[in-house]
Amino acid sequence: MKLIESIHIDNVSYRRLIKLLRVKTGLNFEYYNKPFIEKRIKSRMIRVNCDDPEDYLKQISSQKEEVKKFVDGFTINYTFFFRDYDVFETFQDILLHGLNVSKKDVNSDIKPAPSKRANFRTKANAAKNIVKNRKLTYKPEKSYVDIFIFLNQLAFYKKIKLVPSEKNSINVWSCPCATGEEPYSIAMIMDNLKTQVPRFPKYRIVASDIAHEAIEKAKIGIYTHDSMKEISDYYENKYFTKQKTHFGYNSSISGTIKNKVEFVEEDVTTGHNRPYKYDIIFCRYLLIYFNRENRAKFLKIIENRLVENGILVLGKTETLFDSWGSLKLIDSRNRIYIKSHSNLY
C-alpha cells in the first residue's frame, strides 16, 4: 500500500479539488488547514488506488459515491463516551451548584474504574510515567481561576429557579458531535440528575455534524468497545444493553437517552440550522483544524449562538488564551469560557 507521504498534490490541483468539492457538496473545505485537507484527499486517493490528483479529480467529477465517501471520511470522529471524563465531572458540578444540591446526595459516578483508566492516557498516568522514567521533572499545573467564583452569573441558573417549562429549558449544543458519544454523555448526566432532583429544569440537546454517515450511526445508537473505553460502570449499566455479535459485544444505548438528543446534519462553518440560543456549547477538538482567518469567523458564529453568561467548552488541546471577544476564560484546566461583556477580573 502506498504511503501518504509518497503522493504529491501541487497547488493548482489542490485548488481545483477544493473548488470542485465545494461545488459538489456545498461544504466549506476552505475553512480548514491545508495540511489537514491534503491528508484526507491523499487518504482517499490511496483507498481508490489513484496516484495522480488529476485522475482523482475526474473520479470526484463523475462518481457521487466517491464524493459521499470523502465527506464521511472527512469528519473528525475520534470520540468515545465521556472523553476527558474530568470535563464531564466539572459539567455535572456546575449543574449541581446551580441546583444547590450536594454531590454526595446524588448517585452518579462519572470516573471510570481504575482498570479502565490504566488502559488509556490521562494526565495522572502521564505524570506517573514521568516520575517512573525519571527523564523529566514533573511540575504541577499552574493554578487556574476558580470557576465557582463566576457560577452565580450563569444564564441557566436563572432558569433553574423558575417553574420548569419549554421556555425555561436549558439549551445545549454539541458540535461537532461525530457519532453521538459526546451529546449522549451530556444527556446521560442530565437525565441521571433529573431522575433524582425533582426541580431539575427541562432541557434541550442539539447535536450537529457534517457527515451523514456519522449522524446516522448516532441515531442508531449502537457502539463498539472503543466507544465504551472511558465510561464508568455506573453509566454503562444504567443506560446500555449488550448485544452479542460475531465479533464480540456491542453496546446499545437506551431509547430514553436517544430521545433526548436532536441530531442535525449540517456544515457548522456556514452557521447553524436551528433557531435556538444556547446556555452551553460543547465545541471540542474542531478549532485545531481551522486556519487562523476562518477560525475567527467560526468563533463569531459560536459567540452569537451563546446567550449572555452562557458557557463554551473547548477541547483540552485548544485555547482562546484569556479571552476572545466576549468569551472569557474561567477554567483553564477544562478550557471553559463564559460569554460576558463585563470585566470578570
C-alpha contacts under 8 A as a table, 3 or more apart, distances in Angstrom:
res1	aa1	res2	aa2	distance
1	M	46	I	7.58
2	K	6	S	6.89
2	K	46	I	6.51
3	L	6	S	5.42
3	L	7	I	7.32
3	L	46	I	7.92
4	I	7	I	5.67
4	I	39	K	7.16
4	I	42	K	5.93
4	I	43	S	6.61
4	I	46	I	7.60
5	E	8	H	7.58
7	I	42	K	6.77
7	I	51	D	6.66
7	I	52	D	7.97
8	H	53	P	7.99
9	I	13	S	6.27
9	I	14	Y	6.15
9	I	38	E	7.78
9	I	53	P	6.19
10	D	13	S	5.46
10	D	14	Y	6.13
11	N	14	Y	4.99
11	N	15	R	6.16
12	V	15	R	5.31
12	V	16	R	6.31
13	S	16	R	5.09
13	S	17	L	6.09
13	S	53	P	6.43
13	S	54	E	6.79
14	Y	17	L	5.12
14	Y	18	I	6.17
14	Y	38	E	7.75
14	Y	53	P	7.94
15	R	18	I	5.15
15	R	19	K	6.04
16	R	19	K	5.13
16	R	20	L	6.10
16	R	57	L	7.88
17	L	20	L	5.20
17	L	21	L	6.06
17	L	57	L	6.10
18	I	21	L	5.12
18	I	22	R	6.12
18	I	29	F	6.66
18	I	30	E	7.27
19	K	22	R	5.13
19	K	23	V	6.35
20	L	23	V	5.03
20	L	24	K	6.09
20	L	57	L	8.00
20	L	60	I	7.86
20	L	61	S	7.57
21	L	24	K	5.03
21	L	25	T	5.87
21	L	26	G	7.57
21	L	27	L	7.55
21	L	29	F	7.84
21	L	60	I	7.65
21	L	67	V	7.51
22	R	25	T	5.37
22	R	26	G	4.89
22	R	27	L	5.32
22	R	28	N	6.36
22	R	29	F	6.82
23	V	26	G	5.58
24	K	67	V	7.44
25	T	67	V	7.68
27	L	267	D	6.25
28	N	31	Y	5.81
28	N	267	D	7.46
28	N	269	T	6.78
28	N	270	T	7.39
29	F	32	Y	5.83
29	F	37	I	7.51
30	E	33	N	7.79
31	Y	269	T	7.45
31	Y	290	F	5.69
31	Y	291	N	6.29
31	Y	294	N	5.28
31	Y	295	R	7.40
32	Y	36	F	6.98
32	Y	37	I	6.78
32	Y	289	Y	5.58
32	Y	290	F	4.16
32	Y	291	N	5.40
32	Y	294	N	7.64
33	N	36	F	5.44
33	N	37	I	6.56
33	N	289	Y	5.79
33	N	290	F	5.25
33	N	291	N	4.72
34	K	37	I	5.21
34	K	38	E	5.97
34	K	291	N	7.94
35	P	38	E	5.06
35	P	39	K	6.09
36	F	39	K	5.29
36	F	40	R	6.56
36	F	289	Y	6.84
37	I	40	R	5.14
37	I	41	I	6.28
38	E	41	I	5.07
38	E	42	K	6.09
39	K	42	K	5.16
39	K	43	S	6.05
40	R	43	S	5.06
40	R	44	R	6.39
40	R	70	F	7.75
40	R	73	G	7.53
40	R	74	F	6.38
41	I	44	R	5.27
41	I	45	M	6.21
41	I	70	F	7.65
42	K	45	M	4.88
42	K	46	I	6.22
43	S	46	I	5.26
43	S	47	R	6.37
44	R	47	R	4.91
44	R	48	V	6.32
44	R	70	F	6.69
45	M	48	V	5.32
45	M	49	N	5.97
45	M	50	C	4.87
45	M	51	D	6.72
45	M	53	P	7.87
45	M	56	Y	6.61
46	I	49	N	4.90
46	I	50	C	5.94
46	I	51	D	7.42
47	R	50	C	7.70
50	C	53	P	7.66
50	C	55	D	6.88
50	C	56	Y	6.41
51	D	55	D	7.64
52	D	55	D	5.26
52	D	56	Y	6.51
53	P	56	Y	4.95
53	P	57	L	6.09
54	E	57	L	4.93
54	E	58	K	6.49
55	D	58	K	5.15
55	D	59	Q	6.51
56	Y	59	Q	4.94
56	Y	60	I	6.31
57	L	60	I	5.22
57	L	61	S	6.20
58	K	61	S	4.95
58	K	62	S	6.23
59	Q	62	S	5.29
59	Q	63	Q	5.56
59	Q	66	E	7.12
60	I	63	Q	5.47
60	I	64	K	7.01
60	I	66	E	6.11
60	I	67	V	5.78
61	S	64	K	7.85
63	Q	66	E	5.48
63	Q	67	V	6.79
64	K	67	V	5.19
64	K	68	K	6.36
65	E	68	K	5.07
65	E	69	K	6.21
66	E	69	K	5.00
66	E	70	F	6.08
67	V	70	F	5.12
67	V	71	V	6.37
68	K	71	V	5.26
68	K	72	D	6.17
69	K	72	D	5.07
69	K	73	G	5.94
70	F	73	G	5.17
70	F	74	F	5.95
71	V	74	F	4.90
71	V	75	T	6.79
71	V	210	I	7.76
71	V	211	A	6.14
72	D	75	T	5.90
72	D	211	A	4.98
72	D	212	H	6.63
72	D	213	E	5.92
72	D	214	A	7.15
74	F	211	A	7.67
75	T	178	A	6.95
75	T	209	D	7.75
75	T	210	I	6.58
75	T	211	A	5.90
75	T	214	A	7.89
76	I	176	P	7.97
76	I	178	A	6.66
76	I	286	L	7.71
77	N	177	C	7.98
77	N	178	A	4.82
77	N	179	T	6.67
77	N	214	A	7.79
78	Y	178	A	7.89
79	T	83	R	6.82
79	T	178	A	7.35
79	T	179	T	7.78
79	T	181	E	6.66
79	T	182	E	7.63
79	T	227	S	6.83
80	F	83	R	5.60
80	F	181	E	5.47
80	F	182	E	7.25
80	F	226	D	6.86
80	F	227	S	4.12
80	F	228	M	6.29
80	F	229	K	7.12
80	F	230	E	7.03
81	F	181	E	4.83
81	F	182	E	6.13
81	F	184	Y	7.70
81	F	185	S	5.89
81	F	227	S	5.86
81	F	228	M	5.96
81	F	229	K	7.56
81	F	230	E	6.21
81	F	231	I	5.80
82	F	85	Y	4.85
82	F	88	F	6.56
82	F	110	I	7.79
82	F	181	E	7.50
82	F	182	E	6.72
82	F	185	S	5.81
82	F	230	E	6.14
82	F	231	I	5.99
83	R	182	E	7.59
83	R	230	E	6.49
84	D	87	V	5.70
84	D	88	F	7.28
85	Y	88	F	5.19
85	Y	89	E	6.30
85	Y	110	I	6.68
85	Y	111	K	6.28
85	Y	112	P	7.97
85	Y	230	E	7.34
86	D	89	E	4.82
86	D	90	T	6.21
86	D	111	K	7.45
86	D	334	N	7.84
87	V	90	T	5.16
87	V	91	F	6.27
87	V	334	N	5.72
88	F	91	F	4.81
88	F	92	Q	6.15
88	F	110	I	7.47
88	F	186	I	7.67
89	E	92	Q	5.13
89	E	93	D	6.18
89	E	110	I	6.43
89	E	111	K	7.82
90	T	93	D	4.91
90	T	94	I	6.19
91	F	94	I	5.18
91	F	95	L	6.53
92	Q	95	L	5.14
92	Q	96	L	6.22
92	Q	189	I	6.84
93	D	96	L	5.05
93	D	97	H	6.02
93	D	103	K	7.44
94	I	97	H	5.17
94	I	98	G	6.44
94	I	148	F	7.88
94	I	151	L	7.26
95	L	98	G	5.28
95	L	99	L	6.34
96	L	99	L	4.97
96	L	100	N	5.98
96	L	101	V	5.20
96	L	102	S	6.72
96	L	103	K	6.93
97	H	100	N	4.99
97	H	101	V	6.31
97	H	102	S	7.62
97	H	151	L	7.81
98	G	101	V	7.77
98	G	151	L	7.63
98	G	152	N	7.42
98	G	157	Y	5.40
98	G	160	I	7.03
99	L	157	Y	7.83
99	L	160	I	6.75
99	L	200	F	7.35
101	V	105	D	6.98
102	S	105	D	5.39
102	S	106	V	7.39
103	K	106	V	5.80
104	K	107	N	7.57
106	V	193	L	7.41
106	V	196	Q	6.75
108	S	192	N	7.43
108	S	234	Y	7.10
109	D	112	P	7.82
109	D	232	S	6.63
109	D	234	Y	5.97
109	D	235	Y	7.48
110	I	231	I	7.14
110	I	232	S	5.58
110	I	234	Y	7.46
110	I	235	Y	7.31
111	K	231	I	7.37
111	K	232	S	5.70
112	P	116	K	6.14
112	P	117	R	6.29
112	P	230	E	5.84
112	P	231	I	5.45
112	P	232	S	3.94
112	P	233	D	6.82
113	A	116	K	5.39
113	A	117	R	6.35
113	A	232	S	6.18
113	A	233	D	7.13
114	P	117	R	4.96
114	P	118	A	6.06
115	S	118	A	5.45
115	S	119	N	7.07
116	K	119	N	5.50
116	K	120	F	7.39
116	K	229	K	6.58
116	K	230	E	6.62
117	R	120	F	5.85
117	R	121	R	7.73
117	R	122	T	7.54
117	R	230	E	7.12
118	A	121	R	7.69
118	A	125	N	7.37
121	R	125	N	6.13
121	R	126	A	6.66
122	T	125	N	5.13
122	T	126	A	6.04
123	K	126	A	5.01
123	K	127	A	6.10
124	A	127	A	5.14
124	A	128	K	6.29
125	N	128	K	5.04
125	N	129	N	6.23
126	A	129	N	5.12
126	A	130	I	6.25
127	A	130	I	5.08
127	A	131	V	6.35
127	A	138	Y	6.66
128	K	131	V	5.22
128	K	132	K	5.99
129	N	132	K	4.89
129	N	133	N	5.92
130	I	133	N	5.33
130	I	134	R	5.93
130	I	135	K	6.54
130	I	136	L	5.96
130	I	137	T	7.21
130	I	138	Y	6.63
131	V	134	R	5.10
131	V	135	K	7.69
131	V	136	L	7.42
131	V	137	T	7.34
131	V	138	Y	6.94
133	N	136	L	7.75
134	R	137	T	7.15
144	Y	330	I	7.89
144	Y	331	D	6.21
144	Y	332	S	5.73
144	Y	333	R	6.97
145	V	330	I	5.68
145	V	331	D	5.82
145	V	332	S	7.21
146	D	149	I	5.85
146	D	330	I	6.90
146	D	331	D	6.72
147	I	150	F	5.83
147	I	151	L	6.66
147	I	330	I	5.25
147	I	331	D	5.60
148	F	151	L	4.98
148	F	152	N	7.86
149	I	152	N	7.62
150	F	153	Q	5.70
150	F	154	L	7.32
150	F	330	I	7.64
151	L	154	L	5.46
152	N	157	Y	6.89
153	Q	157	Y	7.60
153	Q	309	N	6.33
154	L	157	Y	5.63
154	L	158	K	7.65
154	L	309	N	4.93
154	L	310	G	6.00
154	L	311	I	7.68
155	A	158	K	5.95
155	A	159	K	7.39
155	A	279	D	6.41
155	A	307	V	7.19
155	A	308	E	6.71
155	A	309	N	5.09
155	A	310	G	5.62
156	F	159	K	4.96
156	F	160	I	6.40
156	F	170	I	6.08
156	F	279	D	6.04
156	F	310	G	7.45
157	Y	160	I	5.07
157	Y	161	K	6.75
158	K	161	K	5.41
158	K	162	L	6.80
159	K	162	L	5.21
159	K	163	V	7.92
159	K	164	P	7.75
159	K	168	N	5.33
159	K	169	S	6.98
159	K	170	I	7.20
159	K	201	P	7.16
160	I	163	V	7.82
160	I	164	P	7.59
160	I	199	R	7.56
160	I	200	F	6.77
160	I	201	P	5.62
162	L	168	N	7.24
163	V	168	N	7.72
163	V	201	P	7.84
164	P	168	N	6.19
164	P	169	S	7.05
164	P	199	R	7.51
164	P	200	F	7.73
164	P	201	P	5.04
164	P	202	K	5.80
165	S	168	N	5.16
165	S	169	S	6.16
165	S	201	P	7.51
165	S	202	K	6.26
166	E	169	S	5.13
166	E	202	K	6.58
166	E	203	Y	7.83
168	N	201	P	7.49
168	N	202	K	7.12
169	S	201	P	6.19
169	S	202	K	4.55
169	S	203	Y	4.51
169	S	204	R	6.52
170	I	201	P	7.07
170	I	202	K	6.39
170	I	203	Y	4.42
170	I	204	R	6.13
170	I	278	Y	7.59
170	I	279	D	6.24
171	N	203	Y	5.83
171	N	204	R	4.87
171	N	205	I	6.11
171	N	206	V	7.87
171	N	276	Y	7.61
171	N	277	K	7.18
171	N	278	Y	4.83
171	N	279	D	5.37
171	N	280	I	6.55
172	V	203	Y	7.64
172	V	204	R	6.11
172	V	205	I	4.76
172	V	206	V	6.25
172	V	278	Y	5.67
172	V	279	D	6.15
172	V	280	I	4.84
172	V	281	I	5.74
172	V	282	F	7.72
173	W	205	I	5.87
173	W	206	V	4.86
173	W	207	A	5.79
173	W	208	S	7.80
173	W	278	Y	6.59
173	W	280	I	6.48
173	W	281	I	4.78
173	W	282	F	6.16
174	S	177	C	5.60
174	S	182	E	7.17
174	S	183	P	5.90
174	S	205	I	7.55
174	S	206	V	6.27
174	S	207	A	4.65
174	S	208	S	6.38
174	S	281	I	6.02
174	S	282	F	4.80
174	S	283	C	6.18
175	C	207	A	5.90
175	C	208	S	5.00
175	C	209	D	6.36
175	C	268	V	7.64
175	C	281	I	7.72
175	C	282	F	6.32
175	C	283	C	5.13
175	C	284	R	7.49
176	P	207	A	7.10
176	P	208	S	5.39
176	P	209	D	4.82
176	P	210	I	7.55
176	P	268	V	7.95
176	P	283	C	6.47
176	P	284	R	7.49
176	P	286	L	7.15
177	C	180	G	5.38
177	C	181	E	7.25
177	C	182	E	6.19
177	C	183	P	6.59
177	C	207	A	5.57
177	C	208	S	5.55
177	C	209	D	5.51
178	A	181	E	7.50
178	A	208	S	7.86
178	A	209	D	5.85
178	A	211	A	7.60
178	A	214	A	5.53
178	A	215	I	6.86
178	A	218	A	7.70
179	T	214	A	4.65
179	T	215	I	5.91
179	T	216	E	7.84
179	T	217	K	5.82
179	T	218	A	4.55
180	G	183	P	5.70
180	G	184	Y	6.01
180	G	207	A	7.67
180	G	214	A	7.82
180	G	215	I	7.33
180	G	217	K	7.80
180	G	218	A	4.61
180	G	219	K	7.71
180	G	221	G	7.69
181	E	184	Y	5.29
181	E	185	S	6.05
181	E	218	A	7.68
181	E	227	S	7.34
182	E	185	S	5.09
182	E	186	I	6.40
183	P	186	I	5.02
183	P	187	A	6.13
183	P	205	I	7.13
183	P	206	V	7.75
183	P	207	A	6.34
183	P	261	V	6.93
184	Y	187	A	4.83
184	Y	188	M	6.07
184	Y	257	I	6.68
184	Y	258	K	7.36
184	Y	261	V	7.16
185	S	188	M	5.18
185	S	189	I	6.45
186	I	189	I	5.34
186	I	190	M	6.34
187	A	190	M	5.16
187	A	191	D	5.86
187	A	205	I	7.33
187	A	257	I	6.23
187	A	260	K	6.37
187	A	261	V	7.22
188	M	191	D	5.15
188	M	192	N	5.85
188	M	235	Y	7.47
188	M	239	Y	7.59
188	M	257	I	6.53
189	I	192	N	5.19
189	I	193	L	6.31
190	M	193	L	5.23
190	M	194	K	6.04
191	D	194	K	4.99
191	D	195	T	6.23
191	D	257	I	7.65
192	N	195	T	5.48
192	N	196	Q	6.78
193	L	196	Q	5.23
193	L	197	V	5.84
193	L	200	F	7.20
194	K	197	V	5.21
194	K	198	P	6.50
194	K	199	R	7.67
194	K	200	F	5.16
194	K	201	P	7.67
195	T	198	P	7.01
197	V	200	F	5.52
204	R	260	K	7.17
204	R	261	V	7.30
205	I	260	K	6.57
205	I	261	V	5.05
205	I	262	E	6.28
206	V	261	V	5.80
206	V	262	E	4.81
206	V	263	F	6.00
206	V	264	V	7.31
207	A	261	V	6.85
207	A	262	E	6.09
207	A	263	F	4.81
207	A	264	V	6.02
208	S	263	F	5.94
208	S	264	V	4.75
208	S	265	E	5.78
208	S	266	E	6.28
208	S	268	V	7.37
209	D	212	H	7.80
209	D	214	A	7.47
209	D	215	I	6.70
209	D	264	V	6.66
209	D	265	E	5.31
209	D	266	E	5.75
209	D	267	D	6.80
209	D	268	V	7.44
210	I	265	E	5.67
210	I	266	E	4.96
210	I	267	D	4.96
210	I	268	V	7.36
211	A	214	A	5.35
211	A	215	I	6.38
211	A	265	E	6.72
211	A	266	E	7.82
212	H	215	I	5.22
212	H	216	E	6.19
212	H	265	E	6.30
213	E	216	E	5.18
213	E	217	K	6.23
214	A	217	K	5.18
214	A	218	A	6.20
215	I	218	A	5.03
215	I	219	K	6.30
215	I	263	F	6.76
215	I	264	V	7.49
215	I	265	E	6.56
216	E	219	K	5.15
216	E	220	I	6.41
217	K	220	I	5.15
217	K	221	G	6.32
217	K	222	I	7.41
218	A	221	G	5.11
218	A	222	I	7.75
219	K	258	K	7.09
219	K	263	F	7.46
221	G	252	S	5.84
221	G	253	I	5.53
221	G	258	K	7.18
222	I	250	N	6.56
222	I	251	S	5.60
222	I	252	S	4.37
222	I	253	I	6.41
223	Y	226	D	7.88
223	Y	227	S	6.08
223	Y	228	M	7.49
223	Y	250	N	5.53
223	Y	251	S	5.11
223	Y	252	S	6.32
224	T	227	S	5.73
224	T	228	M	6.94
224	T	249	Y	7.14
224	T	250	N	4.85
224	T	251	S	6.34
225	H	228	M	5.12
225	H	229	K	6.33
225	H	249	Y	7.50
225	H	250	N	6.74
225	H	251	S	7.73
226	D	229	K	5.53
227	S	230	E	7.67
228	M	231	I	5.50
228	M	236	E	7.99
231	I	235	Y	6.77
231	I	236	E	6.46
232	S	235	Y	5.60
232	S	236	E	6.17
233	D	236	E	5.01
233	D	237	N	5.82
234	Y	237	N	5.50
234	Y	238	K	6.14
235	Y	238	K	5.04
235	Y	239	Y	5.87
235	Y	240	F	7.76
236	E	239	Y	5.65
236	E	240	F	5.41
237	N	240	F	5.89
237	N	241	T	7.48
239	Y	253	I	5.82
239	Y	254	S	5.34
239	Y	257	I	7.61
240	F	251	S	5.94
240	F	252	S	5.35
240	F	253	I	4.56
240	F	254	S	5.72
241	T	251	S	5.61
241	T	252	S	5.28
241	T	253	I	6.69
241	T	254	S	7.44
242	K	249	Y	6.18
242	K	250	N	5.68
242	K	251	S	4.55
242	K	252	S	6.25
243	Q	249	Y	5.39
243	Q	250	N	5.08
243	Q	251	S	6.02
243	Q	252	S	7.08
244	K	248	G	5.92
244	K	249	Y	4.52
244	K	250	N	6.42
245	T	248	G	5.21
245	T	249	Y	5.65
245	T	250	N	7.03
253	I	257	I	7.03
253	I	258	K	7.14
254	S	257	I	5.59
254	S	258	K	6.49
255	G	258	K	4.91
255	G	259	N	6.10
256	T	259	N	5.44
256	T	260	K	6.79
257	I	260	K	5.15
257	I	261	V	7.20
258	K	261	V	5.90
259	N	262	E	7.59
264	V	273	N	7.87
266	E	272	H	7.43
266	E	273	N	7.37
267	D	270	T	6.01
267	D	271	G	7.27
267	D	272	H	7.82
268	V	271	G	5.02
268	V	272	H	5.66
269	T	298	F	5.79
269	T	301	I	7.90
271	G	301	I	6.33
272	H	275	P	7.90
276	Y	305	R	7.45
277	K	305	R	5.00
277	K	306	L	5.73
277	K	307	V	5.96
278	Y	281	I	6.55
278	Y	305	R	6.00
278	Y	306	L	4.93
278	Y	307	V	5.82
278	Y	310	G	6.99
279	D	306	L	6.12
279	D	307	V	5.81
279	D	309	N	7.70
279	D	310	G	4.49
279	D	311	I	6.37
280	I	306	L	7.18
280	I	310	G	5.71
280	I	311	I	4.95
280	I	312	L	5.94
280	I	313	V	7.76
281	I	302	I	7.95
281	I	306	L	7.30
281	I	311	I	6.41
281	I	312	L	4.85
281	I	313	V	6.20
282	F	312	L	6.00
282	F	313	V	4.77
282	F	314	L	6.39
283	C	286	L	6.69
283	C	312	L	7.21
283	C	313	V	6.03
283	C	314	L	5.24
283	C	315	G	7.12
284	R	287	L	7.61
284	R	313	V	6.75
284	R	314	L	4.43
284	R	315	G	4.01
284	R	316	K	7.77
284	R	318	E	7.89
285	Y	288	I	6.21
285	Y	289	Y	7.89
285	Y	314	L	6.92
285	Y	315	G	4.90
285	Y	316	K	7.90
285	Y	317	T	7.42
285	Y	318	E	7.00
286	L	289	Y	5.77
286	L	290	F	7.31
286	L	315	G	7.96
287	L	290	F	5.34
287	L	295	R	6.36
287	L	318	E	7.05
288	I	318	E	6.53
290	F	294	N	6.37
290	F	295	R	5.31
291	N	294	N	5.70
291	N	295	R	5.87
292	R	295	R	5.12
292	R	296	A	6.66
293	E	296	A	5.63
293	E	297	K	6.87
294	N	297	K	4.87
294	N	298	F	6.19
295	R	298	F	5.23
295	R	299	L	6.17
296	A	299	L	5.08
296	A	300	K	6.35
297	K	300	K	5.24
297	K	301	I	6.78
298	F	301	I	5.09
298	F	302	I	6.48
299	L	302	I	4.97
299	L	303	E	5.97
300	K	303	E	4.94
300	K	304	N	6.06
301	I	304	N	5.24
301	I	305	R	6.31
302	I	305	R	5.16
302	I	306	L	6.43
303	E	306	L	5.38
303	E	326	S	7.54
303	E	327	L	7.34
303	E	339	K	7.38
304	N	307	V	7.64
306	L	309	N	7.97
306	L	310	G	5.62
306	L	311	I	7.33
306	L	312	L	7.90
306	L	339	K	7.04
307	V	310	G	5.10
307	V	339	K	7.30
308	E	339	K	5.55
308	E	340	S	5.98
308	E	341	H	7.95
309	N	338	I	5.74
309	N	339	K	4.88
309	N	340	S	5.44
310	G	338	I	5.70
310	G	339	K	5.52
311	I	336	I	6.75
311	I	337	Y	5.48
311	I	338	I	4.40
311	I	339	K	6.23
312	L	336	I	5.69
312	L	337	Y	5.04
312	L	338	I	6.26
312	L	339	K	7.75
313	V	334	N	7.50
313	V	335	R	5.93
313	V	336	I	4.63
313	V	337	Y	6.48
314	L	318	E	6.23
314	L	319	T	7.34
314	L	334	N	7.68
314	L	335	R	5.38
314	L	336	I	6.45
315	G	318	E	5.28
315	G	334	N	7.67
315	G	335	R	6.63
316	K	319	T	7.77
316	K	333	R	7.37
316	K	334	N	6.08
316	K	335	R	6.00
318	E	335	R	7.35
319	T	335	R	6.71
320	L	323	S	5.82
320	L	324	W	5.92
320	L	329	L	7.91
321	F	324	W	7.57
321	F	329	L	7.25
322	D	328	K	6.07
322	D	329	L	5.09
323	S	326	S	7.16
323	S	327	L	5.39
323	S	328	K	4.43
323	S	329	L	5.81
323	S	337	Y	7.99
324	W	327	L	5.12
324	W	328	K	6.72
325	G	328	K	7.96
326	S	338	I	7.97
326	S	339	K	5.30
326	S	340	S	5.33
326	S	341	H	5.39
327	L	337	Y	5.76
327	L	338	I	5.45
327	L	339	K	4.47
327	L	340	S	6.31
328	K	337	Y	5.12
328	K	338	I	5.24
328	K	339	K	6.26
328	K	340	S	6.78
328	K	344	L	7.79
329	L	332	S	6.62
329	L	335	R	7.26
329	L	336	I	6.13
329	L	337	Y	4.39
329	L	338	I	6.50
330	I	335	R	7.87
330	I	336	I	5.91
330	I	337	Y	5.50
330	I	338	I	6.71
331	D	334	N	5.72
331	D	335	R	5.62
331	D	336	I	5.04
331	D	337	Y	6.97
332	S	335	R	4.85
332	S	336	I	6.69
340	S	343	N	7.67
340	S	344	L	7.81
